[in-house]
Amino acid sequence: MSASEYSDENSILRGDLTFPYRLLRPANVSGECLFVLHGSGVDETTMLPLARQIAPDAVIVAARGRIRQEDGFRWFERITPTSFEQVSIRAETSAYAQFATEVSRRHGLNLQHATFLGYSNGANVVSSLMLLHPGLVRQAALLRAMPVLDKPPMTDLGGSRVLIIAGAADQTYGPFAPALVTLFSARHAEVDARIVASGHEFGDADAAIVRQWLAAPIAVA
């Protein structure tokens, strides 16, 4: 889809809610909606090409994390690359839950039929949303994610779908993928776990898998 098929409002970084965000509404809206959450050290624009590749006719909500990291942003504070500040996780996840609810209300989006697409630090926010705010996320695609909550609640996630894509050569997050699969499976989510021939970066293989996965209907609780 060319940029000309989007209205001028799509280039606007909005500041009317708790997170800065861009809302992309294509000319031929399919009824799909993607909430996309970027990785650490960048901003919301880095996920837009992937989101358009996956669902070119979907409304896209791309928010920006509020924690500064070098020249970019992240979603919550970290202690090491695989250890995270728990108070920050819970506070920022709660703030994003409020944001998702409010942005949906303002722009006429249906959260029950939305997909949350997160990458790395952004995927970790999505998994935390599912565990800490049950019912908000029905369908999530997690790229290069890992468990980040020290004490994840035993939330019943029956009726939700989770796609987990790990990178075969991702030496930092890859080893944690099985634990994430176990975590969601134990909470009754429908889990689809894949491995791509990649490192921590995402690419065309991820887009193809997510696109195929989205073609299946959301389960009715």
C-alpha beads as a LAMMPS data file, in Angstrom:
LAMMPS data file: protein, C-alpha beads

221 atoms
220 bonds

1 atom types
1 bond types

-500.0 500.0 xlo xhi
-500.0 500.0 ylo yhi
-500.0 500.0 zlo zhi

Masses

1 110.0

Atoms # bond

1 1 1 0.000 0.000 0.000
2 1 1 1.379 3.386 -0.919
3 1 1 1.577 6.292 1.487
4 1 1 -0.864 8.191 -0.745
5 1 1 -3.609 5.789 0.319
6 1 1 -3.373 7.120 3.852
7 1 1 -4.804 10.458 4.908
8 1 1 -2.571 13.319 6.061
9 1 1 -3.510 12.688 9.690
10 1 1 -1.402 9.530 9.640
11 1 1 1.834 11.530 9.784
12 1 1 0.810 13.206 13.031
13 1 1 2.400 12.204 16.326
14 1 1 -0.518 12.690 18.681
15 1 1 -0.064 13.882 22.243
16 1 1 -3.627 13.863 23.553
17 1 1 -3.252 10.664 25.617
18 1 1 -0.760 9.242 28.129
19 1 1 1.488 7.801 25.393
20 1 1 2.488 9.654 22.211
21 1 1 1.045 7.710 19.267
22 1 1 0.293 7.595 15.578
23 1 1 -3.007 6.288 14.238
24 1 1 -2.938 5.057 10.645
25 1 1 -6.295 4.570 8.975
26 1 1 -6.025 3.366 5.349
27 1 1 -8.498 4.410 2.673
28 1 1 -9.935 0.895 2.420
29 1 1 -10.298 -0.193 6.035
30 1 1 -10.689 -3.967 6.386
31 1 1 -12.065 -3.955 9.911
32 1 1 -8.752 -5.233 11.311
33 1 1 -6.880 -3.281 13.962
34 1 1 -3.238 -3.655 14.997
35 1 1 -1.752 -2.199 18.167
36 1 1 2.008 -2.247 17.580
37 1 1 4.665 -1.894 20.272
38 1 1 8.285 -1.240 19.294
39 1 1 11.535 -2.589 20.709
40 1 1 13.976 -0.752 22.964
41 1 1 16.089 2.200 21.884
42 1 1 13.887 3.210 18.930
43 1 1 10.415 4.697 18.426
44 1 1 6.982 3.826 17.070
45 1 1 7.901 4.346 13.407
46 1 1 10.153 1.264 13.313
47 1 1 7.175 -1.104 13.482
48 1 1 5.054 0.546 10.800
49 1 1 6.580 -1.187 7.733
50 1 1 6.133 -4.594 9.388
51 1 1 2.552 -3.816 10.407
52 1 1 1.665 -2.676 6.873
53 1 1 3.283 -5.792 5.432
54 1 1 1.202 -7.993 7.735
55 1 1 -2.152 -6.216 7.402
56 1 1 -2.101 -3.443 4.765
57 1 1 -5.779 -2.573 5.221
58 1 1 -5.812 -2.537 9.024
59 1 1 -6.062 0.469 11.307
60 1 1 -2.708 0.725 13.072
61 1 1 -2.162 2.243 16.511
62 1 1 1.562 2.782 17.080
63 1 1 2.417 4.203 20.483
64 1 1 5.812 5.280 21.800
65 1 1 7.288 3.986 25.064
66 1 1 7.840 6.634 27.732
67 1 1 11.237 5.546 29.081
68 1 1 14.243 7.173 27.435
69 1 1 17.027 4.890 26.178
70 1 1 19.924 6.492 24.312
71 1 1 18.423 8.117 21.202
72 1 1 15.146 6.240 21.473
73 1 1 12.582 4.884 23.901
74 1 1 11.598 1.740 25.754
75 1 1 8.543 0.618 27.697
76 1 1 9.909 -0.023 31.185
77 1 1 13.159 0.138 33.107
78 1 1 15.668 -2.680 32.863
79 1 1 18.392 -3.821 35.243
80 1 1 20.256 -6.044 32.764
81 1 1 19.292 -7.128 29.212
82 1 1 17.245 -9.981 30.738
83 1 1 16.301 -8.569 34.156
84 1 1 13.721 -5.836 34.601
85 1 1 12.491 -3.400 37.236
86 1 1 9.223 -4.885 38.456
87 1 1 7.550 -1.703 39.717
88 1 1 8.254 -0.047 36.366
89 1 1 6.791 -3.007 34.446
90 1 1 3.545 -2.917 36.397
91 1 1 3.186 0.871 36.314
92 1 1 3.849 1.248 32.588
93 1 1 1.743 -1.787 31.697
94 1 1 -1.161 -0.339 33.665
95 1 1 -0.711 3.015 31.926
96 1 1 -0.719 1.322 28.518
97 1 1 -3.871 -0.613 29.403
98 1 1 -5.599 2.696 30.111
99 1 1 -4.198 4.128 26.881
100 1 1 -5.456 1.211 24.776
101 1 1 -8.919 1.504 26.286
102 1 1 -9.092 5.265 25.767
103 1 1 -7.660 5.327 22.239
104 1 1 -10.168 2.638 21.239
105 1 1 -13.048 4.661 22.649
106 1 1 -11.938 7.869 20.950
107 1 1 -11.361 6.348 17.537
108 1 1 -14.133 3.758 17.407
109 1 1 -11.908 0.662 17.600
110 1 1 -13.017 -2.720 18.937
111 1 1 -10.443 -4.139 21.343
112 1 1 -12.125 -7.545 21.258
113 1 1 -11.173 -7.843 17.587
114 1 1 -7.764 -6.163 17.795
115 1 1 -4.361 -7.820 17.522
116 1 1 -1.439 -6.654 19.647
117 1 1 1.846 -6.986 17.774
118 1 1 4.921 -6.508 19.933
119 1 1 8.627 -6.825 19.284
120 1 1 11.245 -7.462 21.999
121 1 1 10.618 -4.916 24.800
122 1 1 7.243 -4.135 23.224
123 1 1 6.317 -7.831 23.113
124 1 1 7.146 -8.057 26.800
125 1 1 4.640 -5.295 27.486
126 1 1 1.965 -7.189 25.561
127 1 1 2.601 -10.389 27.534
128 1 1 2.413 -8.374 30.768
129 1 1 -0.869 -6.816 29.599
130 1 1 -2.356 -10.262 29.140
131 1 1 -1.250 -11.447 32.568
132 1 1 -1.981 -8.307 34.589
133 1 1 -5.061 -6.989 32.744
134 1 1 -7.018 -10.068 31.651
135 1 1 -9.622 -9.538 28.957
136 1 1 -7.892 -6.550 27.368
137 1 1 -5.857 -8.542 24.819
138 1 1 -7.603 -11.386 23.018
139 1 1 -5.005 -11.909 20.299
140 1 1 -1.257 -11.228 20.485
141 1 1 1.771 -11.815 18.274
142 1 1 4.995 -11.727 20.271
143 1 1 8.286 -11.412 18.392
144 1 1 11.544 -12.134 20.278
145 1 1 9.842 -12.050 23.684
146 1 1 10.685 -13.468 27.108
147 1 1 8.976 -13.718 30.517
148 1 1 9.640 -10.506 32.464
149 1 1 7.400 -10.704 35.547
150 1 1 9.124 -12.224 38.579
151 1 1 5.780 -13.422 39.949
152 1 1 3.302 -13.741 37.064
153 1 1 -0.286 -14.228 38.278
154 1 1 -2.174 -17.408 37.362
155 1 1 -4.487 -15.506 35.045
156 1 1 -7.009 -17.598 33.124
157 1 1 -6.321 -16.755 29.481
158 1 1 -8.828 -19.178 27.993
159 1 1 -10.253 -17.815 24.746
160 1 1 -7.101 -15.868 23.872
161 1 1 -4.579 -16.634 21.125
162 1 1 -0.840 -16.070 21.353
163 1 1 1.728 -16.387 18.579
164 1 1 5.320 -16.577 19.816
165 1 1 8.114 -16.255 17.239
166 1 1 11.673 -16.794 18.418
167 1 1 14.891 -16.307 16.473
168 1 1 17.058 -19.417 16.122
169 1 1 20.205 -17.322 16.466
170 1 1 18.841 -14.943 19.129
171 1 1 21.312 -15.713 21.914
172 1 1 19.781 -13.217 24.362
173 1 1 16.032 -13.873 24.198
174 1 1 15.862 -17.155 22.260
175 1 1 16.658 -19.403 25.235
176 1 1 13.667 -17.961 27.129
177 1 1 11.076 -18.757 24.454
178 1 1 10.168 -22.222 25.814
179 1 1 9.474 -20.736 29.253
180 1 1 7.149 -18.173 27.664
181 1 1 5.287 -20.912 25.798
182 1 1 4.888 -22.845 29.052
183 1 1 3.708 -19.745 30.892
184 1 1 0.856 -19.053 28.450
185 1 1 -0.058 -22.696 27.932
186 1 1 -0.410 -23.189 31.686
187 1 1 -2.904 -20.324 31.704
188 1 1 -5.065 -21.924 28.996
189 1 1 -4.149 -19.611 26.110
190 1 1 -4.085 -21.073 22.604
191 1 1 -0.352 -20.905 21.835
192 1 1 1.352 -21.191 18.461
193 1 1 5.146 -21.238 18.814
194 1 1 7.464 -20.793 15.825
195 1 1 11.194 -20.426 15.243
196 1 1 12.662 -18.468 12.332
197 1 1 16.190 -18.513 10.941
198 1 1 17.066 -15.137 12.399
199 1 1 18.744 -13.413 15.275
200 1 1 16.994 -10.849 17.450
201 1 1 15.958 -8.765 14.420
202 1 1 12.589 -9.259 12.710
203 1 1 11.982 -9.585 8.977
204 1 1 9.924 -11.001 6.104
205 1 1 9.676 -14.466 7.668
206 1 1 7.968 -12.989 10.724
207 1 1 5.539 -11.015 8.573
208 1 1 4.578 -14.134 6.599
209 1 1 3.963 -16.183 9.749
210 1 1 1.895 -13.485 11.449
211 1 1 -0.148 -12.887 8.291
212 1 1 -0.939 -16.601 8.006
213 1 1 -1.770 -16.847 11.707
214 1 1 -4.144 -13.895 11.510
215 1 1 -6.110 -15.623 8.768
216 1 1 -7.451 -18.036 11.395
217 1 1 -10.481 -16.765 13.364
218 1 1 -10.302 -15.586 16.966
219 1 1 -11.728 -18.234 19.252
220 1 1 -15.030 -17.426 20.924
221 1 1 -14.772 -17.598 24.716

Bonds

1 1 1 2
2 1 2 3
3 1 3 4
4 1 4 5
5 1 5 6
6 1 6 7
7 1 7 8
8 1 8 9
9 1 9 10
10 1 10 11
11 1 11 12
12 1 12 13
13 1 13 14
14 1 14 15
15 1 15 16
16 1 16 17
17 1 17 18
18 1 18 19
19 1 19 20
20 1 20 21
21 1 21 22
22 1 22 23
23 1 23 24
24 1 24 25
25 1 25 26
26 1 26 27
27 1 27 28
28 1 28 29
29 1 29 30
30 1 30 31
31 1 31 32
32 1 32 33
33 1 33 34
34 1 34 35
35 1 35 36
36 1 36 37
37 1 37 38
38 1 38 39
39 1 39 40
40 1 40 41
41 1 41 42
42 1 42 43
43 1 43 44
44 1 44 45
45 1 45 46
46 1 46 47
47 1 47 48
48 1 48 49
49 1 49 50
50 1 50 51
51 1 51 52
52 1 52 53
53 1 53 54
54 1 54 55
55 1 55 56
56 1 56 57
57 1 57 58
58 1 58 59
59 1 59 60
60 1 60 61
61 1 61 62
62 1 62 63
63 1 63 64
64 1 64 65
65 1 65 66
66 1 66 67
67 1 67 68
68 1 68 69
69 1 69 70
70 1 70 71
71 1 71 72
72 1 72 73
73 1 73 74
74 1 74 75
75 1 75 76
76 1 76 77
77 1 77 78
78 1 78 79
79 1 79 80
80 1 80 81
81 1 81 82
82 1 82 83
83 1 83 84
84 1 84 85
85 1 85 86
86 1 86 87
87 1 87 88
88 1 88 89
89 1 89 90
90 1 90 91
91 1 91 92
92 1 92 93
93 1 93 94
94 1 94 95
95 1 95 96
96 1 96 97
97 1 97 98
98 1 98 99
99 1 99 100
100 1 100 101
101 1 101 102
102 1 102 103
103 1 103 104
104 1 104 105
105 1 105 106
106 1 106 107
107 1 107 108
108 1 108 109
109 1 109 110
110 1 110 111
111 1 111 112
112 1 112 113
113 1 113 114
114 1 114 115
115 1 115 116
116 1 116 117
117 1 117 118
118 1 118 119
119 1 119 120
120 1 120 121
121 1 121 122
122 1 122 123
123 1 123 124
124 1 124 125
125 1 125 126
126 1 126 127
127 1 127 128
128 1 128 129
129 1 129 130
130 1 130 131
131 1 131 132
132 1 132 133
133 1 133 134
134 1 134 135
135 1 135 136
136 1 136 137
137 1 137 138
138 1 138 139
139 1 139 140
140 1 140 141
141 1 141 142
142 1 142 143
143 1 143 144
144 1 144 145
145 1 145 146
146 1 146 147
147 1 147 148
148 1 148 149
149 1 149 150
150 1 150 151
151 1 151 152
152 1 152 153
153 1 153 154
154 1 154 155
155 1 155 156
156 1 156 157
157 1 157 158
158 1 158 159
159 1 159 160
160 1 160 161
161 1 161 162
162 1 162 163
163 1 163 164
164 1 164 165
165 1 165 166
166 1 166 167
167 1 167 168
168 1 168 169
169 1 169 170
170 1 170 171
171 1 171 172
172 1 172 173
173 1 173 174
174 1 174 175
175 1 175 176
176 1 176 177
177 1 177 178
178 1 178 179
179 1 179 180
180 1 180 181
181 1 181 182
182 1 182 183
183 1 183 184
184 1 184 185
185 1 185 186
186 1 186 187
187 1 187 188
188 1 188 189
189 1 189 190
190 1 190 191
191 1 191 192
192 1 192 193
193 1 193 194
194 1 194 195
195 1 195 196
196 1 196 197
197 1 197 198
198 1 198 199
199 1 199 200
200 1 200 201
201 1 201 202
202 1 202 203
203 1 203 204
204 1 204 205
205 1 205 206
206 1 206 207
207 1 207 208
208 1 208 209
209 1 209 210
210 1 210 211
211 1 211 212
212 1 212 213
213 1 213 214
214 1 214 215
215 1 215 216
216 1 216 217
217 1 217 218
218 1 218 219
219 1 219 220
220 1 220 221
